[in-house]
Amino acid sequence: MNRLTLSAPLALVLALAPLCAAQAQTTTEAAKADGKAFGKDIGAAAQSAATTQPSADRVPGFGGTPSQSGYFDDPKAMERAAASQASSNTGYAAMRDSMDRRATFNKVDLDAAIARSKTISEDPLAYTSGMGLGGTQGRCVPLPPSSGTAARYKATCNTGYTVESGTQSCTVTLQASVTTVTDYVYECTDTYGECDVFQVPTCQHTGSRPGKCLQGIDTLYGYKCFEPGDPIDIYTCSAPVTGLTPKRVSTRQVVNTTKDESQCAGLAADTNCTNPAETCTDSDPTTRIIDGVAVTQPCWAWRRDYQCNRFSPAQDCDTLASTPGCTLEKEYCITDEVPCRTFERVYDCPVPDQPQDPNQFICDGDVYCIDGSCETIERTPNDEFKDAVVALNAMDQARREFDPDNLTLFKGTRESCSSKVFGILNCCKGKGFPLIPGIQLLVALGCSREEMLLHQKDAQGLCAYVGTYCSSSFLGVCLTKRKVYCCFESKLSRILQEQGRQQLGKPWASPKTEQCAGFTIDEFARLDLSRMDFSEVYAEFTDAARLPDELQAATQIQQKIEAYYANTRP
């Protein structure tokens, strides 16, 4: 007869089962009662809401038309408001600081770790031979460290000027005066040149009248002239004419008005100030007494507004200049104007080191046994492995990227991104900066999704920086620039293009025209791969061969499960 013997833990579970069931039933009943009470309260509120005429004051937080409703008529105002607040808003600054500091993980690295874990789980004994039955480690040998050097990237900044447009004003006044003028009136006939003595500007021709009739008769209708005399011209002179007697002499008062523009002389002479516009600022009263004479003018003073542009020195290169390992590679003008007012500086910088897991080992993996006598096989890393892997990958990459239509290899794709010069929003950070998780926020602030994808590609080392050109400018100052990249299918293709062009003496073309063409077959045949530095990809090949510390991970998972049940069990 077979007996069923219960283990101590199982017996304990069976003994506590009625107690747990009673406690569970009590908890269930309390939950039902609480749910009924909650439903009753909600039902009364819903019934009241359904039978009450809706009104605006019943909407929570409603206080009339919100100020944000103006964005419906001018959607771009939201973008301008956001840009103006970006530099001073504490919430935005905290969010940007969090995004710049938080740890990020590359999807490629996560996929590689998952793939390695699956491989180990399929055949764990292949990686844990030499482990004791109790789970203790035997003799473990750490994996060799990565032989790859840190990758580098091209970082850019700008120096030059910013331009600020504004209105500057000055005052123009009307100056009036009254003078007494004496008029000397003369008459002459021009038949024999008698009027030639009255010269301008002293004398002015002010009228004429018919001359004396030489022959005529009286009729019932009045005197009729048959032979009129020469017409008589009238001249008014400001001074007596020597040798002639004026017909009459009279005096009159003359009002003289001039605009006093002395206060605006500086702005008028400034070539950076244009398009003056005048606005009357003193027109009441229109009639004023000047030296006892009533003078009427529509306006007595004006405000003259000039649109002025001021240039201020600016630069944003202090951070790069003080970053260890960053060296200034070149500086060039990104505008076509002379003199140049905006320069681009290109720095060659190391990508910040990424921390690597030091707890990765191979434990008692190579054991050779004969007749019960076992020896551990000592293995040393092969320094030529990395070169062989790179060469094989280069050949495989060339096979996959060969373009049979154009007979070219390693063709790239032209991509670009824009950013404000000396601005806060930068859609072109890329390599050397962490991948930003808040892509939707940057898109909302003005970055396109294509620019965000370029940011990711460049951060992954797939893009080569070609150069920058100015896409919009004002008065010779660049306002918006575009950075141009050539992006490739793999990091290896990018390195082959960058260093291959140096060997061939084939630099990138102008950023405005570069199309990222591939190598011809002849050009690729002339490349010497042994002279190229592939250290950037060595680390990736080594990392791909590393094994995670599965025992430590399993222990942590087990501890988390035990802690969960310890905190949640009834």
HELIX and SHEET records of a PDB file:
HELIX    1   1 ALA A    8  THR A   51  1                                  44    
HELIX    2   2 ALA A   56  ARG A   58  5                                   3    
HELIX    3   3 SER A   67  PHE A   72  5                                   6    
HELIX    4   4 LYS A   76  ALA A   86  1                                  11    
HELIX    5   5 THR A   90  ARG A  101  1                                  12    
HELIX    6   6 LYS A  107  GLU A  122  1                                  16    
HELIX    7   7 LEU A  125  THR A  128  1                                   4    
HELIX    8   8 GLU A  194  VAL A  197  5                                   4    
HELIX    9   9 SER A  262  CYS A  264  5                                   3    
HELIX   10  10 ALA A  265  ALA A  269  1                                   5    
HELIX   11  11 ASP A  318  ALA A  321  1                                   4    
HELIX   12  12 PHE A  385  GLU A  401  1                                  17    
HELIX   13  13 ILE A  439  LEU A  445  1                                   7    
HELIX   14  14 ARG A  449  ALA A  459  1                                  11    
HELIX   15  15 LYS A  491  LEU A  504  1                                  14    
HELIX   16  16 ILE A  521  ALA A  525  1                                   5    
HELIX   17  17 LEU A  529  ARG A  531  5                                   3    
HELIX   18  18 SER A  535  ALA A  544  1                                  10    
HELIX   19  19 GLU A  550  THR A  568  1                                  19    
SHEET    1   A 2 CYS A 140  PRO A 142  0                                        
SHEET    2   A 2 PHE A 361  CYS A 363 -1                                        
SHEET    1   B 4 CYS A 203  ARG A 209  0                                        
SHEET    2   B 4 ILE A 232  CYS A 237 -1                                        
SHEET    3   B 4 ARG A 152  CYS A 188 -1                                        
SHEET    4   B 4 ARG A 248  ASP A 260 -1                                        
SHEET    1   C 5 CYS A 203  ARG A 209  0                                        
SHEET    2   C 5 ILE A 232  CYS A 237 -1                                        
SHEET    3   C 5 ARG A 152  CYS A 188 -1                                        
SHEET    4   C 5 ALA A 301  GLN A 315 -1                                        
SHEET    5   C 5 CYS A 273  ASP A 282 -1                                        
SHEET    1   D 5 CYS A 203  ARG A 209  0                                        
SHEET    2   D 5 ILE A 232  CYS A 237 -1                                        
SHEET    3   D 5 ARG A 152  CYS A 188 -1                                        
SHEET    4   D 5 THR A 342  PRO A 350 -1                                        
SHEET    5   D 5 THR A 327  CYS A 333 -1                                        
SHEET    1   E 2 CYS A 213  THR A 219  0                                        
SHEET    2   E 2 GLY A 222  PRO A 228 -1                                        
SHEET    1   F 2 THR A 287  ILE A 290  0                                        
SHEET    2   F 2 VAL A 293  THR A 296 -1                                        
SHEET    1   G 2 VAL A 367  ILE A 370  0                                        
SHEET    2   G 2 SER A 373  THR A 376 -1                                        
SHEET    1   H 2 THR A 408  LEU A 409  0                                        
SHEET    2   H 2 PHE A 519  THR A 520 -1                                        
SHEET    1   I 3 THR A 413  LYS A 420  0                                        
SHEET    2   I 3 VAL A 477  CYS A 487 -1                                        
SHEET    3   I 3 CYS A 463  PHE A 474 -1                                        
END                                                                             
